[in-house]
Amino acid sequence: MADMQPLRIFAEDADDLTVISASVQDAVTKAENLRYESRQRRFAIELNRFRWEEVAGKKKREPKTRIRSLLAIDGVLSVKARGVSKADPDMVFSLLSITFTPAEELPGGMITLLFAGDGELALEVEAIDVSLLDSDYEWTTRHTPSHERRKR
């Protein structure tokens, strides 16, 4: 399959977070894989990430890959959800972007995870402390995510 190394990306500022956001765009996860561990102040999501970094230079019909990844956000003080529920553990969410809005008092702020269908998670954080770690589990997919047909 792909001879690419698994990603190990760490974000400590908004620019770093932009790189992680681009890497997880169109990653999918089930509701049961959204975990907030309040005692550890950690929010983690197991994702099936589309490997955008391998698409450059590939022909349209060449197979692409998805890889199992862990997105972890540390220093989380609170989590607010809108349009995201764990009521149906098999519900699939497609992650579109991750953004950071600084608080009046830095380095804190709000990390927002936006999902297709207008779902949103707002995580109040002490500072940006985010990691994206790929596993060794990957598989071939013929489908490249596309946003051309979606309307808001």
Contacts in CASP RR format, 6 or more apart in sequence:
PFRMAT RR
TARGET T0000
AUTHOR 0000-0000-0000
METHOD contacts of the structure
MODEL  1
MADMQPLRIFAEDADDLTVISASVQDAVTKAENLRYESRQRRFAIELNRF
RWEEVAGKKKREPKTRIRSLLAIDGVLSVKARGVSKADPDMVFSLLSITF
TPAEELPGGMITLLFAGDGELALEVEAIDVSLLDSDYEWTTRHTPSHERR
KR
1 65 0 8 1.000
1 138 0 8 1.000
1 139 0 8 1.000
1 140 0 8 1.000
2 51 0 8 1.000
2 54 0 8 1.000
2 65 0 8 1.000
2 138 0 8 1.000
4 51 0 8 1.000
4 53 0 8 1.000
4 54 0 8 1.000
6 67 0 8 1.000
6 133 0 8 1.000
6 134 0 8 1.000
6 135 0 8 1.000
6 136 0 8 1.000
7 23 0 8 1.000
7 53 0 8 1.000
7 69 0 8 1.000
7 132 0 8 1.000
7 133 0 8 1.000
7 134 0 8 1.000
8 131 0 8 1.000
8 132 0 8 1.000
8 133 0 8 1.000
8 134 0 8 1.000
9 16 0 8 1.000
9 19 0 8 1.000
9 20 0 8 1.000
9 23 0 8 1.000
9 131 0 8 1.000
9 132 0 8 1.000
10 16 0 8 1.000
10 130 0 8 1.000
10 131 0 8 1.000
10 132 0 8 1.000
11 17 0 8 1.000
11 19 0 8 1.000
11 20 0 8 1.000
11 128 0 8 1.000
11 129 0 8 1.000
11 130 0 8 1.000
11 131 0 8 1.000
12 127 0 8 1.000
12 128 0 8 1.000
12 129 0 8 1.000
13 128 0 8 1.000
14 100 0 8 1.000
14 102 0 8 1.000
14 128 0 8 1.000
16 128 0 8 1.000
16 130 0 8 1.000
17 98 0 8 1.000
17 99 0 8 1.000
17 100 0 8 1.000
17 111 0 8 1.000
17 128 0 8 1.000
17 130 0 8 1.000
20 71 0 8 1.000
20 98 0 8 1.000
20 130 0 8 1.000
20 132 0 8 1.000
21 97 0 8 1.000
21 98 0 8 1.000
21 99 0 8 1.000
22 52 0 8 1.000
23 49 0 8 1.000
23 52 0 8 1.000
23 53 0 8 1.000
23 132 0 8 1.000
24 47 0 8 1.000
24 49 0 8 1.000
24 69 0 8 1.000
24 71 0 8 1.000
24 95 0 8 1.000
24 98 0 8 1.000
24 132 0 8 1.000
25 50 0 8 1.000
25 52 0 8 1.000
25 95 0 8 1.000
25 96 0 8 1.000
25 97 0 8 1.000
25 145 0 8 1.000
26 50 0 8 1.000
26 52 0 8 1.000
26 94 0 8 1.000
26 95 0 8 1.000
26 96 0 8 1.000
26 145 0 8 1.000
27 47 0 8 1.000
27 48 0 8 1.000
27 49 0 8 1.000
27 50 0 8 1.000
27 69 0 8 1.000
27 71 0 8 1.000
27 94 0 8 1.000
27 95 0 8 1.000
28 47 0 8 1.000
28 48 0 8 1.000
28 92 0 8 1.000
28 93 0 8 1.000
28 94 0 8 1.000
28 95 0 8 1.000
29 45 0 8 1.000
29 46 0 8 1.000
29 47 0 8 1.000
29 48 0 8 1.000
29 92 0 8 1.000
29 93 0 8 1.000
29 95 0 8 1.000
30 89 0 8 1.000
30 90 0 8 1.000
30 91 0 8 1.000
30 92 0 8 1.000
30 93 0 8 1.000
31 84 0 8 1.000
31 85 0 8 1.000
31 86 0 8 1.000
31 87 0 8 1.000
31 88 0 8 1.000
31 89 0 8 1.000
31 90 0 8 1.000
31 91 0 8 1.000
31 92 0 8 1.000
31 93 0 8 1.000
32 86 0 8 1.000
32 89 0 8 1.000
32 90 0 8 1.000
33 45 0 8 1.000
33 46 0 8 1.000
33 47 0 8 1.000
34 43 0 8 1.000
34 45 0 8 1.000
34 84 0 8 1.000
34 86 0 8 1.000
34 93 0 8 1.000
34 121 0 8 1.000
35 43 0 8 1.000
35 44 0 8 1.000
35 45 0 8 1.000
36 42 0 8 1.000
36 43 0 8 1.000
36 76 0 8 1.000
36 79 0 8 1.000
37 43 0 8 1.000
37 44 0 8 1.000
40 74 0 8 1.000
41 74 0 8 1.000
41 75 0 8 1.000
41 76 0 8 1.000
41 77 0 8 1.000
41 126 0 8 1.000
42 72 0 8 1.000
42 73 0 8 1.000
42 74 0 8 1.000
42 75 0 8 1.000
42 76 0 8 1.000
43 72 0 8 1.000
43 73 0 8 1.000
43 76 0 8 1.000
43 79 0 8 1.000
43 121 0 8 1.000
43 123 0 8 1.000
44 70 0 8 1.000
44 71 0 8 1.000
44 72 0 8 1.000
44 73 0 8 1.000
45 70 0 8 1.000
45 71 0 8 1.000
45 72 0 8 1.000
45 95 0 8 1.000
45 113 0 8 1.000
46 68 0 8 1.000
46 69 0 8 1.000
46 70 0 8 1.000
47 68 0 8 1.000
47 69 0 8 1.000
47 70 0 8 1.000
47 71 0 8 1.000
47 95 0 8 1.000
48 66 0 8 1.000
48 67 0 8 1.000
48 68 0 8 1.000
48 69 0 8 1.000
49 66 0 8 1.000
49 67 0 8 1.000
49 68 0 8 1.000
49 69 0 8 1.000
49 134 0 8 1.000
50 64 0 8 1.000
50 66 0 8 1.000
50 141 0 8 1.000
50 144 0 8 1.000
50 145 0 8 1.000
51 64 0 8 1.000
51 65 0 8 1.000
51 66 0 8 1.000
51 67 0 8 1.000
51 138 0 8 1.000
54 64 0 8 1.000
54 65 0 8 1.000
55 64 0 8 1.000
55 144 0 8 1.000
58 64 0 8 1.000
60 144 0 8 1.000
61 142 0 8 1.000
63 140 0 8 1.000
63 141 0 8 1.000
63 142 0 8 1.000
64 140 0 8 1.000
64 141 0 8 1.000
64 142 0 8 1.000
64 143 0 8 1.000
64 144 0 8 1.000
65 138 0 8 1.000
65 139 0 8 1.000
65 140 0 8 1.000
65 141 0 8 1.000
66 138 0 8 1.000
66 139 0 8 1.000
66 141 0 8 1.000
67 134 0 8 1.000
67 135 0 8 1.000
67 137 0 8 1.000
67 138 0 8 1.000
68 134 0 8 1.000
68 135 0 8 1.000
68 137 0 8 1.000
68 138 0 8 1.000
69 132 0 8 1.000
69 133 0 8 1.000
69 134 0 8 1.000
69 135 0 8 1.000
70 131 0 8 1.000
70 132 0 8 1.000
70 133 0 8 1.000
70 135 0 8 1.000
71 130 0 8 1.000
71 131 0 8 1.000
71 132 0 8 1.000
72 130 0 8 1.000
72 131 0 8 1.000
72 133 0 8 1.000
73 111 0 8 1.000
73 123 0 8 1.000
73 125 0 8 1.000
73 129 0 8 1.000
73 130 0 8 1.000
74 129 0 8 1.000
74 130 0 8 1.000
74 131 0 8 1.000
75 125 0 8 1.000
75 126 0 8 1.000
75 127 0 8 1.000
75 129 0 8 1.000
76 123 0 8 1.000
76 124 0 8 1.000
76 125 0 8 1.000
77 124 0 8 1.000
77 125 0 8 1.000
77 126 0 8 1.000
78 123 0 8 1.000
78 124 0 8 1.000
79 121 0 8 1.000
79 122 0 8 1.000
79 123 0 8 1.000
79 124 0 8 1.000
80 121 0 8 1.000
80 122 0 8 1.000
80 124 0 8 1.000
81 119 0 8 1.000
81 120 0 8 1.000
81 121 0 8 1.000
81 122 0 8 1.000
82 118 0 8 1.000
82 119 0 8 1.000
82 120 0 8 1.000
82 121 0 8 1.000
82 122 0 8 1.000
83 118 0 8 1.000
83 119 0 8 1.000
83 120 0 8 1.000
84 93 0 8 1.000
84 115 0 8 1.000
84 119 0 8 1.000
84 120 0 8 1.000
84 121 0 8 1.000
85 91 0 8 1.000
93 115 0 8 1.000
93 116 0 8 1.000
93 119 0 8 1.000
94 115 0 8 1.000
94 116 0 8 1.000
94 145 0 8 1.000
95 113 0 8 1.000
95 114 0 8 1.000
95 115 0 8 1.000
96 114 0 8 1.000
96 115 0 8 1.000
96 116 0 8 1.000
97 113 0 8 1.000
97 114 0 8 1.000
98 111 0 8 1.000
98 112 0 8 1.000
98 113 0 8 1.000
98 114 0 8 1.000
98 130 0 8 1.000
99 111 0 8 1.000
99 112 0 8 1.000
99 114 0 8 1.000
100 109 0 8 1.000
100 110 0 8 1.000
100 111 0 8 1.000
100 112 0 8 1.000
100 128 0 8 1.000
101 109 0 8 1.000
101 110 0 8 1.000
101 112 0 8 1.000
102 108 0 8 1.000
102 109 0 8 1.000
103 109 0 8 1.000
103 110 0 8 1.000
107 126 0 8 1.000
107 127 0 8 1.000
107 128 0 8 1.000
108 124 0 8 1.000
108 125 0 8 1.000
108 126 0 8 1.000
108 127 0 8 1.000
108 128 0 8 1.000
109 124 0 8 1.000
109 125 0 8 1.000
110 122 0 8 1.000
110 123 0 8 1.000
110 124 0 8 1.000
110 125 0 8 1.000
111 122 0 8 1.000
111 123 0 8 1.000
111 125 0 8 1.000
111 128 0 8 1.000
111 130 0 8 1.000
112 120 0 8 1.000
112 121 0 8 1.000
112 122 0 8 1.000
112 123 0 8 1.000
113 120 0 8 1.000
113 121 0 8 1.000
113 123 0 8 1.000
114 120 0 8 1.000
115 121 0 8 1.000
116 150 0 8 1.000
END
